Amino acid sequence: SHDSDFNFDYRVSFNDEDKGSIHYNYKDRPFFSSEMPGISVFAKEGEKIYYTYSTFMRGLDPFITTYQLLDLVPKGRDEDDNDNYKMGWVRHNDSY
């Protein structure tokens, strides 16, 4: 997606003018980052390209093995229910 509008077209990148409210993961949300995670899948048949699937936020969990391991421990990810992005537990290694 380098040097293109791809991430903006598929609503995972946002500009300063988007601050306030963004449409991400199929609903309007408060702005909290200019880059958000997402995966899109396409299929090519002849010269036609089909947009077949997208997933965001929790749909990406199977690709992040750290989450798979954290889900096995007693406190899991230790997430706060009030955390919009559900990653409030992430800190820099010197911030614990």
Secondary structure, 3 states (H helix, E strand, C coil): CCCCCHHHHCCCECCHHHCCEEEECCEEEECCCCECCEEEEEEEECCEEEEEEEEEHHHHHHHCHHHHHHCCCCCCCCCCCCCCCCCCCCCCCCCC
